[in-house]
Amino acid sequence: MPKSKTVVITGAGGFIGGHLAAHFLSAGHKVVAADIKPLDEWYQVHRKAQNHAGPVKGDCRDFKVCRAICRGADEVYQLAADMGGMGFIENNKALCMLSVLTNTHMILAAQEAGVDRFFYASSACVYNADKQKNPNITALKEADAYPGLPEDGYGWEKLFSERMCRHFREDFGLNTRVARFHNVYGPEGTWEGGREKAPAAICRKVIAAVVSGKHEIEIWGDGTQTRSFMYIDDCVKGINLITHSNILEPINLGSSELVSINQLVDIAEEIGGVKLQRRYKLDAPKGVAGRNSDNTKIQQYLNWEPSTTLRAGMERTYRWIYEQFTAKYTAKTAHKSSISTFTKGSHPIPGDGFNPESKFMETWTQGIPAGYGSAGGATGRKRAGKAVGAKRGKAPAKRKAGRR
């Protein structure tokens, strides 16, 4: 990738996006960074980047925003999505599905702008759930995404958008590249609040136990479920390699080091120098029984695969979260770190149905970009909220067609 490229990164205020922006800036490229979060909520703020922040300038569900940030771009990295750990995606399926707005508008804007490359961040959640029922899983090959039975909500959104990338390449000649991320972790990411992934959540829980002196830990599920976890440095390197390769198919980007959640807790306990009493919350969201990355294809294509060991990556992650935690909490307040702001105490529904505890929630209004006129503003949200809760069991009132 020669110098003087203009690189657009959506979701730049998030974990992976912040690290990717740092990578391209250090390589001497111009970075256009966008995120719906206000700038003071970004995990990393790079002042040398052109930052588009907040619900008006950084909401990439809004096509006007997408066209503005893609204008003059050479490459686009579409990382923006409404997502989080299993506690979030199992309880907010509709919000996860609404990320198709961002994916669709960004690829349209990238095509219109004539960019050289378009990278899409997909997920291992696209894989067929029937192939992930055993903790001692055979690593998932790229072909295992079909026949389609992905993670409900989030996985379907990702699988659909993968196909859209393929057809934009085939029909319009846009150089799209797709990587299926397998559980990325590391410093400068979400570690509390309900959107964090398992490594950060486990680190936080162990740290809370150490700080509070209450030596116990709650584990979601029975702890036997297995995963692989990829350190952020490997993820950034993989994104760069895949984007500038000739790999046309969606490809795994993840570690092949399989561990159980119990083993992940073992590692965090060892780093923290503590042994905790384990309480298993069997009705908590826990995802599939087992998932691992088959790296045969990425090795064949690139002669490379993620190589940071989980122990080494967890050590760095734990130390960073410890600094954040102790700056915010004391022994008396450590218990507050476990409060989720997204699951709202609701329980995931396996298969079809609705979440009865969500009937009066107004979270669907979060799917309306602020740029869509009054429907996305405070007044619009207030009206929408009244429509949701007006009568038990009734659908929200319809907005007038064409109102922007």
C-alpha positions in Angstrom: 0.0 0.0 0.0 1.8 3.1 -1.2 2.0 6.4 0.7 -0.6 9.2 0.5 -3.6 6.9 0.5 -6.9 8.2 2.0 -8.3 5.5 4.3 -11.9 5.6 5.7 -12.5 3.6 8.9 -16.1 3.3 10.3 -16.5 2.3 13.9 -13.2 4.1 14.5 -14.2 5.0 18.0 -14.5 1.3 18.9 -11.9 -1.2 19.9 -10.7 -2.6 16.5 -11.3 0.6 14.6 -9.1 2.6 17.0 -6.2 0.2 16.7 -6.6 0.1 12.9 -6.6 3.9 12.7 -3.4 4.0 14.7 -1.8 1.5 12.3 -2.6 3.5 9.2 -1.6 6.8 10.7 1.7 5.4 11.8 2.2 4.2 8.2 1.8 7.7 6.9 -1.7 7.5 5.5 -4.6 10.0 5.8 -7.3 8.5 8.0 -11.0 9.6 7.9 -12.5 8.2 11.1 -16.2 7.9 11.8 -18.2 6.7 14.8 -21.7 7.4 16.1 -20.3 7.8 19.6 -19.3 11.4 20.7 -15.5 11.9 20.5 -15.0 11.8 24.3 -16.4 8.3 24.3 -14.0 6.9 21.7 -11.5 4.4 23.0 -8.7 6.0 21.1 -8.8 9.5 19.6 -6.2 10.2 17.0 -5.9 14.0 16.5 -4.1 13.5 13.2 -7.1 11.8 11.7 -10.1 13.6 10.3 -12.7 12.6 12.9 -16.5 12.5 12.3 -18.1 11.9 15.6 -21.6 11.8 17.1 -25.1 10.9 15.9 -25.2 13.6 13.2 -21.7 13.5 11.6 -20.7 9.9 12.5 -23.8 7.8 12.2 -23.1 5.6 9.1 -26.6 4.2 9.0 -27.3 7.6 7.4 -26.4 7.5 3.7 -25.6 11.3 3.7 -22.9 10.6 6.3 -21.5 7.7 4.3 -21.3 9.7 1.1 -19.5 12.6 2.9 -16.8 10.4 4.5 -16.2 8.3 1.3 -15.7 11.2 -1.0 -12.1 11.1 -2.3 -11.3 7.9 -0.4 -8.9 5.2 -1.7 -9.9 2.4 0.7 -12.8 1.8 3.1 -12.8 -0.4 6.2 -16.4 -1.1 7.3 -16.2 -2.0 11.0 -19.2 -0.1 12.3 -21.9 -2.3 13.8 -24.3 -2.4 16.8 -22.8 -5.4 18.6 -21.1 -6.7 21.7 -20.6 -9.9 23.7 -23.1 -12.7 23.9 -25.1 -10.9 26.6 -25.8 -8.1 24.1 -26.3 -9.9 20.9 -28.7 -12.5 22.4 -30.9 -9.8 23.9 -30.7 -7.1 21.1 -31.3 -9.1 17.9 -33.3 -6.4 16.2 -30.6 -3.7 16.9 -27.9 -6.1 15.6 -29.9 -6.6 12.4 -30.2 -2.9 11.8 -26.5 -2.8 11.1 -27.5 -3.8 7.5 -28.3 -0.1 7.1 -24.7 0.8 7.8 -23.3 -2.0 5.6 -25.6 -1.2 2.7 -25.1 2.6 2.8 -21.3 2.3 3.2 -20.9 -0.1 0.2 -23.1 2.1 -1.9 -21.1 5.2 -1.0 -17.8 3.4 -1.6 -19.0 2.2 -5.0 -20.1 5.7 -5.9 -16.8 7.2 -4.7 -14.8 4.7 -6.9 -12.7 3.4 -4.0 -9.9 0.9 -4.7 -10.7 -1.5 -1.9 -13.6 -2.2 0.5 -13.0 -4.3 3.6 -16.0 -5.7 5.5 -15.6 -7.1 9.0 -17.8 -10.2 9.3 -17.9 -12.6 12.2 -17.6 -16.3 13.1 -21.2 -15.9 14.1 -22.1 -16.6 10.5 -21.3 -20.3 10.9 -24.0 -23.0 11.0 -25.1 -23.6 14.6 -25.6 -27.3 14.0 -21.8 -27.6 13.5 -21.1 -26.0 16.9 -23.0 -28.2 19.4 -20.0 -30.0 20.8 -17.3 -28.2 23.0 -14.8 -30.5 21.4 -15.5 -29.0 18.0 -13.8 -29.6 14.8 -12.4 -26.2 13.7 -14.8 -24.4 11.4 -13.9 -24.2 7.7 -15.1 -21.3 5.5 -17.5 -23.7 3.8 -19.2 -24.4 7.1 -21.3 -21.2 6.8 -23.6 -23.1 4.4 -26.3 -24.2 4.5 -27.1 -21.1 6.5 -28.0 -21.3 10.2 -26.0 -18.5 11.8 -26.4 -16.8 15.2 -29.9 -15.4 15.3 -29.9 -11.7 14.6 -26.2 -10.7 14.5 -25.1 -13.7 12.5 -27.8 -13.3 9.8 -26.9 -9.6 9.4 -23.2 -10.6 8.8 -24.0 -13.4 6.4 -26.3 -11.2 4.4 -23.7 -8.5 4.1 -21.1 -11.0 3.1 -23.3 -11.8 0.1 -23.8 -8.2 -0.7 -20.0 -7.7 -0.8 -19.7 -10.6 -3.2 -22.4 -9.3 -5.5 -21.0 -5.8 -5.5 -17.7 -7.3 -6.6 -19.3 -9.5 -9.3 -21.8 -7.0 -10.6 -20.0 -3.6 -10.2 -16.3 -4.5 -10.0 -15.8 -3.2 -6.5 -12.8 -4.9 -4.9 -14.4 -6.2 -1.7 -12.6 -8.3 0.9 -14.3 -10.0 3.8 -12.8 -11.5 7.0 -14.7 -13.5 9.6 -13.4 -12.3 13.0 -13.1 -14.9 15.8 -13.4 -13.2 19.2 -10.9 -10.3 19.1 -9.6 -9.0 22.4 -6.9 -6.7 23.9 -6.3 -3.3 25.5 -8.3 -0.2 24.6 -11.6 -1.9 24.2 -14.9 -2.5 26.0 -14.5 -4.1 29.4 -17.7 -3.4 31.2 -21.4 -2.4 30.6 -22.7 -5.4 28.7 -21.0 -5.2 25.3 -17.6 -6.6 26.3 -16.4 -10.0 25.0 -15.5 -13.0 27.2 -11.7 -12.2 27.8 -12.4 -8.7 29.0 -15.4 -9.8 31.0 -13.4 -12.5 32.8 -10.5 -10.1 33.4 -12.9 -7.6 34.9 -14.5 -10.1 37.2 -11.2 -11.5 38.4 -10.0 -7.9 39.0 -13.2 -7.0 40.9 -12.7 -10.1 43.1 -9.1 -9.0 43.8 -9.9 -5.4 44.6 -13.0 -6.2 46.7 -11.5 -9.1 48.5 -14.7 -11.1 47.7 -13.0 -14.2 46.2 -15.8 -15.5 43.9 -16.7 -15.2 40.3 -19.9 -15.7 38.3 -19.4 -17.7 35.0 -22.0 -17.7 32.3 -23.0 -21.3 31.4 -21.2 -24.3 32.8 -17.7 -23.2 31.7 -17.2 -26.0 29.3 -18.1 -24.0 26.2 -15.0 -23.5 24.0 -13.7 -20.7 21.9 -10.6 -19.3 20.3 -9.5 -15.7 21.0 -7.4 -13.5 18.7 -5.2 -10.7 20.1 -5.8 -7.3 18.5 -2.3 -6.9 17.0 -2.9 -10.1 15.0 -6.3 -8.8 13.9 -4.9 -5.5 12.6 -2.2 -7.3 10.7 -4.7 -9.8 9.3 -7.0 -7.0 8.1 -4.2 -5.3 6.2 -2.9 -8.5 4.6 -6.4 -9.7 3.6 -7.4 -6.3 2.2 -4.4 -6.1 0.0 -4.5 -9.7 -1.1 -6.2 -11.5 -4.0 -8.5 -13.4 -1.6 -12.0 -13.1 -3.0 -13.9 -15.3 -0.6 -14.8 -14.6 3.0 -11.9 -16.0 5.1 -11.4 -16.9 8.8 -9.3 -14.4 10.8 -8.8 -15.9 14.2 -6.5 -17.9 16.5 -6.7 -21.7 16.3 -5.8 -22.0 20.0 -9.0 -23.6 21.5 -9.8 -23.1 25.2 -12.8 -23.6 27.4 -14.2 -20.7 29.4 -13.0 -22.5 32.5 -9.5 -22.5 31.1 -9.9 -18.8 30.3 -10.7 -18.1 33.9 -7.7 -20.2 35.0 -5.5 -17.9 33.0 -7.0 -14.7 34.4 -6.7 -16.1 37.9 -3.1 -17.0 37.4 -2.3 -13.5 36.1 -4.2 -12.0 39.1 -2.5 -14.3 41.6 -5.8 -15.5 43.0 -8.0 -18.5 43.1 -11.8 -17.9 43.1 -14.9 -19.8 44.1 -16.8 -20.3 40.8 -20.6 -19.8 40.6 -22.1 -21.0 37.3 -25.1 -19.1 36.0 -26.7 -21.7 33.8 -29.5 -19.6 32.4 -27.2 -16.8 31.2 -26.5 -16.2 27.5 -23.6 -18.5 26.5 -23.8 -19.0 22.8 -22.9 -22.1 20.9 -21.1 -25.0 22.7 -17.9 -24.8 20.7 -16.3 -22.6 18.1 -12.7 -22.6 16.6 -11.0 -21.2 13.6 -9.7 -23.5 10.9 -6.7 -21.6 9.5 -5.9 -23.8 6.6 -7.0 -21.4 3.9 -5.3 -18.3 5.4 -2.1 -20.2 5.7 -2.4 -21.3 2.1 -3.2 -17.8 0.8 -0.8 -15.7 3.0 1.6 -18.2 4.6 0.5 -16.6 7.9 -1.9 -17.0 10.8 -2.5 -15.2 14.1 0.2 -16.3 16.5 0.0 -14.4 19.8 -0.6 -17.0 22.5 -3.7 -16.5 24.7 -1.6 -16.3 27.8 0.6 -13.5 26.4 -2.4 -11.5 25.1 -4.4 -12.0 28.3 -1.5 -10.7 30.4 -1.4 -7.4 28.4 -5.2 -7.2 28.5 -5.5 -7.9 32.2 -2.9 -5.2 33.1 -4.7 -2.6 31.0 -8.1 -3.4 32.4 -6.7 -3.4 35.9 -5.5 0.2 35.4 -8.9 1.3 34.1 -10.8 -0.6 36.9 -8.8 0.8 39.8 -9.0 4.3 38.4 -12.8 4.0 38.5 -13.7 1.6 41.4 -12.6 1.0 45.0 -13.0 -2.1 47.2 -16.5 -0.7 48.2 -17.7 0.0 44.7 -16.1 -2.9 42.8 -19.4 -4.8 42.7 -21.0 -2.0 40.5 -18.7 -3.0 37.6 -20.9 -6.1 37.0 -24.0 -4.1 36.1 -25.0 -4.4 32.4 -26.6 -1.5 30.8 -27.9 -3.5 27.8 -29.3 -6.9 28.8 -31.9 -5.3 31.1 -32.3 -8.5 33.0 -34.0 -10.1 30.0 -33.5 -13.7 28.9 -32.6 -14.8 25.4 -35.2 -16.6 23.3 -33.9 -19.7 21.5 -35.6 -19.7 18.1 -38.7 -17.9 17.1 -40.7 -15.7 19.5 -40.3 -12.4 21.2 -38.7 -11.3 24.5 -41.7 -10.5 26.8 -39.5 -8.2 28.9 -38.7 -6.1 25.9 -42.4 -5.3 25.0 -42.3 -1.8 26.5 -38.6 -1.1 25.8 -37.8 1.8 23.5 -34.5 0.5 22.3 -35.8 0.1 18.8 -35.7 3.9 18.5 -31.9 3.6 18.7 -32.1 2.3 15.1 -33.3 5.7 13.7 -30.3 7.9 12.6 -30.4 11.4 14.1 -30.1 12.8 10.6 -33.5 11.5 9.7 -35.3 14.7 10.7 -37.7 14.8 13.7 -38.1 11.0 13.7 -34.5 10.7 15.1 -34.6 13.7 17.4 -35.7 13.9 21.0 -39.3 14.8 20.1 -39.5 11.9 17.6 -38.2 9.5 20.2 -40.7 10.7 22.8 -43.6 10.1 20.4 -42.1 6.7 19.4 -41.8 5.8 23.1 -45.5 6.7 23.7 -46.5 4.6 20.7 -44.6 1.6 22.0 -46.1 1.7 25.5 -49.5 3.0 24.7 -51.4 -0.3 24.8 -50.1 -3.6 25.9 -49.1 -5.9 23.0 -49.9 -3.4 20.2 -47.3 -2.6 17.6 -45.7 0.9 17.5 -47.5 3.5 15.5 -46.3 3.8 12.0 -44.3 6.9 11.0 -45.4 8.7 7.9 -43.7 7.6 4.7 -41.1 9.9 3.3 -40.3 11.8 6.6 -36.6 12.3 6.7 
